[in-house]
Amino acid sequence: MNANMKSKKLPLYVQILIGLFLGLCWGVASSWLQFPAFITTEFIKPFGTVFVTLLKMIAVPLVLASLIVGVASLHDIRKLSRIGGKTISIYIGTTIIAITIGLTIANVVKPGKRLPESTRQQLMSTYTDKTTTSVSTVEKLKQRPLLQPMIDIFPDNITAAAADNTRMLQVVFFAMIMGVALIKIAPEKRNTLVAFFDALNDAIIQIVDFIMLFAPIGVFALISALIVEIAGDDISQAANLLNGLAWYTACVIVGLFIHAYIFYPILFRSVAKIGYMQFFRAIRAAQLVGFSTSSSNATLPVTMKRCQEGLGIPEEMTSFILPLGATINMDGTSLYQGVAAVFIAQALDIDLSLSDQLMILLTATLASIGSAGVPGAGMVMLVIVLESIQVPSAGIALIVAVDRILDMMRTVVNITGDITVAAVVTATEGKFEPVMVSEEE
């Protein structure tokens, strides 16, 4: 009886898709029928907020425990240095390729030239105020010392760093130092502490299972609230606005698709020898959670779990590569910045030279390193890119209307890139052991 019931259980990714579809239907219906917005924002959205909060709750302890165990189990500091060098090099390389794809599409299609003047004026007048926060944040960044990003890697208080998900790189640094220290101490003492963190890691993975039972409800709440907040009580006006930005949106989506579903497969199939369908079946739950939360950090526990159980990537590799990727690998975000920068320049009738576009490539690559894997971080990075080529940062008002939707899509690419690099680095280390994908993921 129990076996029959278990066999009828819907796979997790199907449950999440159902939640996403129902959330979309509710959001559209609420706007179309002009239901009071507070019904969704006050009584439904909180369930989505709780879901994201729970995922963030376990991200830091999961990274800390798994990374300490992973580093300590290497028994060789030189091996750690080699893996770290490969990981960072591949992350930077894929980011450069992503930006190049975005720039190429934007220059060929020229979406900014296709933006109606009336739409441009409407967007500038409607969303200029919303750009203030991003611009002010960049002004504060300008006042920092030149090497501040390097300084920020080192925590002055690990407890404070662990309490802030945007400081994940500091937690990674501390965990690596702790793991290296354990390698150096007496085996009997090391084994005791490693066993503690190993048990803690197993317990956190079990908590991930508990939280994912809530995933369909959380996704439903997040998507329905997103639709209501974008459309308000006039979905036709929102549709007209989206139609005006259709060429820009299409350029970003096509670029993201090429990078995630053509470039990444070439990489993991040629190096890790993973089948195309096997790879995407294994990670689809992580992609769907990333799509709904728009946060690489919040999705990190699910990403690590799917890599280990769905692809057979050892914990010692995922515990180091994935947290690092959630911090410095922003391929989807960087690609969008390339398209957005060219689109805004075209819409404002500003010609970009080859050197300007090379500057976009350089700035977007550097800006992605250390950027928080949270919603909205890409907008701040885009201001930095625009100012590097002397395009008015107020131009981001032209793309704010669709940014939240595109943020969801580029988060999927960011997560897919993290997993791809984890598979590639693991394969180069001779530790990759593909497993069959569970249908109950």
C-alpha positions in Angstrom: 0.0 0.0 0.0 2.7 2.4 1.0 4.8 1.5 -2.1 1.8 2.2 -4.3 1.2 5.6 -2.7 4.9 6.5 -3.0 4.9 5.6 -6.7 2.0 7.9 -7.3 3.8 10.9 -5.7 4.5 13.7 -8.2 8.2 14.5 -8.7 9.2 17.7 -7.0 9.9 19.6 -10.2 6.3 18.8 -11.4 4.9 20.1 -8.1 6.9 23.3 -8.4 5.7 23.7 -12.0 2.1 23.3 -10.9 2.6 25.9 -8.2 4.2 28.3 -10.7 1.4 27.8 -13.2 -1.3 28.3 -10.6 0.5 31.4 -9.3 0.6 32.8 -12.8 -3.1 32.2 -13.2 -4.0 33.8 -9.9 -1.8 36.9 -10.6 -3.3 37.4 -14.0 -6.9 36.8 -12.8 -6.4 39.2 -9.9 -5.3 42.0 -12.1 -7.8 41.2 -14.9 -10.7 41.1 -12.5 -9.3 43.9 -10.4 -9.2 42.1 -7.1 -7.8 44.2 -4.3 -4.0 43.9 -4.5 -3.8 43.5 -0.7 -5.3 40.1 -0.9 -2.2 38.8 -2.7 0.4 41.1 -1.2 -0.8 40.7 2.4 -2.2 37.2 2.6 -0.4 35.2 -0.2 3.0 36.8 -0.7 4.1 36.1 3.0 4.1 32.4 2.2 6.6 33.0 -0.5 8.7 35.2 1.8 8.8 32.5 4.4 9.9 29.9 1.8 12.8 32.2 0.7 13.7 33.0 4.3 13.9 29.3 5.2 16.2 28.6 2.3 18.5 31.5 3.3 18.4 30.3 6.9 20.3 27.1 6.0 22.5 28.5 3.3 25.3 29.6 5.6 25.5 26.6 8.0 25.3 24.3 4.9 28.3 26.1 3.3 30.2 26.2 6.5 29.8 22.6 7.4 30.2 21.0 4.0 33.2 23.2 3.0 35.0 22.4 6.3 34.5 18.7 5.7 35.4 18.9 2.1 38.6 20.8 2.6 39.7 18.7 5.5 39.1 15.5 3.5 41.5 16.6 0.7 44.5 16.1 3.0 46.6 18.2 0.6 46.7 22.0 0.5 48.3 22.0 -3.0 45.2 20.1 -4.3 42.9 22.8 -2.9 45.0 25.5 -4.6 44.8 23.6 -7.9 41.0 23.2 -7.7 40.5 26.8 -6.7 42.6 28.1 -9.6 40.7 26.0 -12.1 37.3 27.0 -10.7 38.0 30.8 -10.8 39.6 30.6 -14.2 36.6 28.8 -15.7 34.1 31.1 -14.0 35.8 34.1 -15.5 36.1 32.5 -18.9 32.4 31.6 -19.1 31.5 35.2 -17.9 33.5 36.7 -20.7 31.8 34.4 -23.3 28.3 35.3 -21.8 28.9 39.0 -22.2 30.3 38.5 -25.7 27.0 36.7 -26.7 25.0 39.5 -25.2 26.9 42.2 -27.0 26.8 40.4 -30.3 23.0 39.9 -30.2 22.4 43.6 -29.2 24.6 44.9 -32.0 23.0 42.7 -34.6 19.3 43.2 -33.6 19.7 46.8 -32.4 16.7 46.7 -29.9 17.2 50.3 -28.8 16.6 51.6 -32.3 13.3 49.8 -32.3 11.9 51.4 -29.1 9.1 53.8 -30.0 9.7 57.4 -28.9 6.4 57.5 -27.0 7.4 54.4 -25.0 10.8 55.8 -24.3 9.4 59.0 -22.8 6.8 57.1 -20.8 9.4 54.8 -19.3 11.7 57.6 -18.4 9.0 59.6 -16.7 7.5 56.5 -14.9 10.6 54.8 -13.6 13.3 57.5 -13.2 12.6 57.7 -9.4 13.2 54.0 -9.1 16.8 54.4 -10.4 17.8 56.6 -7.4 18.6 53.7 -5.1 20.9 52.0 -7.5 22.7 55.2 -8.4 23.2 56.2 -4.8 24.6 52.7 -4.0 27.1 53.1 -6.8 28.1 56.6 -5.5 28.9 54.9 -2.2 31.0 52.2 -3.9 33.0 54.9 -5.7 34.1 56.2 -2.3 35.6 52.9 -1.3 39.4 52.2 -1.5 40.4 50.6 -4.8 41.3 47.3 -3.2 38.2 47.2 -1.0 36.7 44.1 -2.9 39.8 42.2 -1.8 39.6 43.5 1.7 35.9 42.4 1.9 36.9 38.7 1.4 38.3 38.7 4.9 35.8 38.8 7.8 36.5 40.8 10.9 33.7 39.0 12.7 32.7 35.5 11.4 29.5 35.6 13.4 28.4 38.9 11.7 29.4 37.5 8.3 27.4 34.3 8.9 24.4 36.5 9.8 24.5 38.2 6.4 23.9 36.1 3.3 25.4 38.8 1.1 28.8 38.1 2.8 28.9 34.5 1.7 32.5 34.8 0.3 33.7 35.6 3.9 32.0 32.5 5.2 33.7 30.5 2.4 37.1 32.0 3.3 36.7 31.1 7.0 35.5 27.6 6.2 38.5 27.1 4.0 40.9 28.3 6.6 39.3 26.1 9.2 39.5 23.1 6.9 43.2 23.8 6.2 43.8 24.1 9.9 42.2 20.7 10.6 44.6 19.2 8.1 47.5 20.4 10.1 46.4 19.3 13.6 46.7 15.8 15.1 44.4 13.2 13.4 42.6 12.2 16.6 41.5 15.8 17.2 40.8 16.4 13.5 38.6 13.4 13.2 36.4 14.5 16.1 35.7 17.9 14.7 35.3 16.6 11.1 32.7 14.1 12.4 30.8 16.9 14.1 30.6 19.0 10.9 29.8 15.9 8.8 26.9 15.1 11.0 25.8 18.8 11.0 25.9 18.7 7.2 23.7 15.6 7.0 21.2 17.2 9.3 21.0 20.3 7.2 20.5 18.3 4.1 17.5 16.7 5.9 16.2 20.2 6.7 16.5 21.0 2.9 14.1 18.0 2.3 11.7 19.4 4.9 11.7 22.9 3.3 11.2 21.6 -0.2 7.9 20.1 0.8 6.8 23.7 1.1 8.3 24.7 -2.3 5.1 24.4 -4.4 3.2 26.8 -2.1 6.2 29.1 -1.8 6.5 29.3 -5.6 2.8 29.9 -6.0 3.0 32.8 -3.6 6.1 34.4 -5.1 4.8 34.2 -8.7 1.3 35.5 -8.0 2.7 38.4 -6.0 5.1 39.2 -8.8 2.4 39.4 -11.4 0.1 41.6 -9.2 3.0 44.0 -8.3 4.0 44.4 -12.0 0.5 44.6 -13.5 -1.3 46.4 -10.6 -5.0 46.7 -11.4 -4.5 47.4 -15.1 -3.0 44.4 -16.8 -3.6 45.9 -20.3 -1.3 48.9 -19.5 1.4 46.4 -18.3 1.0 44.4 -21.5 1.4 47.6 -23.6 4.6 48.4 -21.7 6.0 44.9 -22.1 5.2 45.1 -25.8 7.2 48.2 -26.2 10.2 46.5 -24.7 9.6 43.2 -26.6 12.8 43.5 -28.7 15.0 44.2 -25.7 13.4 41.4 -23.7 13.7 39.0 -26.7 17.4 39.8 -27.1 18.1 39.0 -23.4 16.1 35.8 -23.4 17.6 34.5 -26.6 21.1 35.3 -25.3 20.4 33.5 -22.0 19.0 30.5 -23.9 22.1 30.2 -26.1 24.4 30.4 -23.2 22.5 28.0 -20.9 21.3 25.4 -23.4 23.9 25.5 -26.1 27.2 26.8 -24.7 27.0 25.0 -21.3 26.1 21.6 -22.9 29.1 21.9 -25.2 31.3 22.5 -22.1 29.9 19.7 -19.9 29.5 17.2 -22.7 33.0 17.6 -24.0 34.7 17.6 -20.6 32.5 15.8 -18.1 30.8 13.5 -20.7 27.3 14.1 -19.2 24.3 13.5 -21.4 22.3 16.6 -22.3 18.9 15.4 -21.0 20.5 13.7 -17.9 22.1 17.0 -16.9 19.0 19.1 -17.2 16.7 16.5 -15.6 19.1 16.4 -12.6 19.1 20.1 -12.0 15.5 21.2 -13.0 14.3 21.4 -9.4 17.2 23.9 -8.6 16.5 25.8 -11.8 12.8 26.2 -10.9 13.6 27.3 -7.3 16.1 29.8 -8.7 13.5 31.1 -11.2 10.9 31.7 -8.5 13.3 33.2 -5.9 15.6 35.2 -8.2 18.4 34.4 -5.7 21.5 32.2 -6.3 22.2 32.3 -2.5 18.7 31.3 -1.5 18.8 28.4 -4.0 22.2 27.2 -3.0 21.0 24.4 -0.6 18.9 23.0 -3.4 21.7 23.4 -6.0 24.2 21.5 -3.8 21.7 18.7 -3.1 20.8 18.2 -6.7 24.5 18.2 -7.8 25.4 15.5 -5.3 22.3 13.3 -5.6 21.4 14.1 -9.3 24.8 14.3 -10.9 27.0 12.4 -8.6 29.4 15.3 -7.9 31.2 14.6 -4.6 30.4 16.8 -1.6 34.0 18.0 -1.3 33.7 19.5 -4.8 30.2 21.0 -4.5 30.9 22.5 -1.1 33.7 24.6 -2.5 32.8 25.3 -6.1 29.1 26.2 -5.7 29.3 28.7 -2.9 32.1 30.4 -4.7 30.0 30.4 -7.9 27.0 31.9 -6.1 29.3 34.8 -5.2 31.5 35.4 -8.3 29.8 33.6 -11.2 27.1 35.8 -12.7 27.0 34.7 -16.3 23.3 35.4 -16.8 23.5 38.8 -15.1 26.6 39.8 -17.1 25.0 38.8 -20.4 22.0 40.9 -19.5 24.2 43.8 -18.7 25.9 43.6 -22.1 22.5 43.7 -23.9 21.1 46.4 -21.5 24.0 48.7 -21.9 23.9 48.6 -25.7 20.1 48.9 -25.7 20.1 52.0 -23.4 22.9 53.6 -25.5 20.9 53.0 -28.7 17.7 54.3 -27.2 19.4 57.5 -26.1 21.1 57.9 -29.6 24.6 57.4 -28.2 27.0 55.6 -30.5 29.3 53.1 -28.8 32.8 52.5 -30.3 34.6 49.2 -30.2 36.6 50.5 -27.2 33.4 51.3 -25.4 32.1 47.7 -26.0 35.4 46.3 -24.8 35.0 48.5 -21.7 31.5 46.9 -21.2 33.1 43.5 -21.4 35.8 44.4 -18.8 33.6 46.2 -16.4 30.8 43.7 -16.4 33.2 40.9 -15.8 34.8 42.7 -12.8 31.5 43.9 -11.5 30.2 40.3 -11.4 32.9 39.3 -8.9 31.7 39.7 -5.4 28.2 40.9 -6.4 25.6 39.5 -4.0 23.5 36.6 -5.3 20.2 38.4 -4.4 17.4 40.0 -6.3 18.3 43.5 -7.7 22.1 43.2 -7.5 22.3 43.2 -11.3 20.8 46.7 -11.5 23.5 48.2 -9.3 26.1 46.4 -11.4 24.5 47.8 -14.6 24.9 51.4 -13.3 28.6 50.7 -12.9 28.8 49.5 -16.5 26.9 52.5 -17.9 29.1 55.0 -16.1 32.2 53.3 -17.4 31.1 54.1 -21.0 29.6 57.5 -20.1 26.0 56.6 -20.7 23.6 58.4 -18.4 22.7 56.0 -15.5 19.2 57.4 -15.6 18.7 55.3 -18.7 18.1 52.2 -16.5 14.6 53.6 -16.2 14.0 52.2 -19.7 14.4 48.6 -18.5 13.1 48.6 -14.9 9.6 47.5 -16.0 10.8 44.1 -17.2 13.9 43.7 -14.9 12.2 41.5 -12.3 11.0 39.0 -14.9 14.4 38.9 -16.6 16.1 38.7 -13.2 14.3 35.3 -12.7 15.6 34.0 -16.0 19.2 35.2 -15.5 19.2 33.6 -12.1 18.5 30.2 -13.8 21.5 30.8 -16.0 23.7 31.8 -13.1 22.8 28.5 -11.3 23.2 26.4 -14.4 26.6 27.9 -14.9 27.7 27.1 -11.3 26.6 23.5 -11.7 28.3 23.2 -15.1 31.6 24.4 -13.7 31.3 22.1 -10.7 30.8 19.2 -13.1 33.7 20.3 -15.4 36.2 20.8 -12.5 35.2 17.6 -10.9 35.7 15.7 -14.2 39.2 17.2 -14.6 40.1 16.0 -11.1 38.9 12.5 -12.1 36.2 12.4 -9.4 33.1 12.5 -11.5 30.8 9.5 -11.1 27.5 10.1 -12.9 24.4 8.7 -11.3 20.9 8.0 -12.5 18.5 10.8 -11.9 15.8 10.1 -9.3 12.3 10.7 -10.6 11.3 11.9 -7.1 13.7 14.8 -7.1 
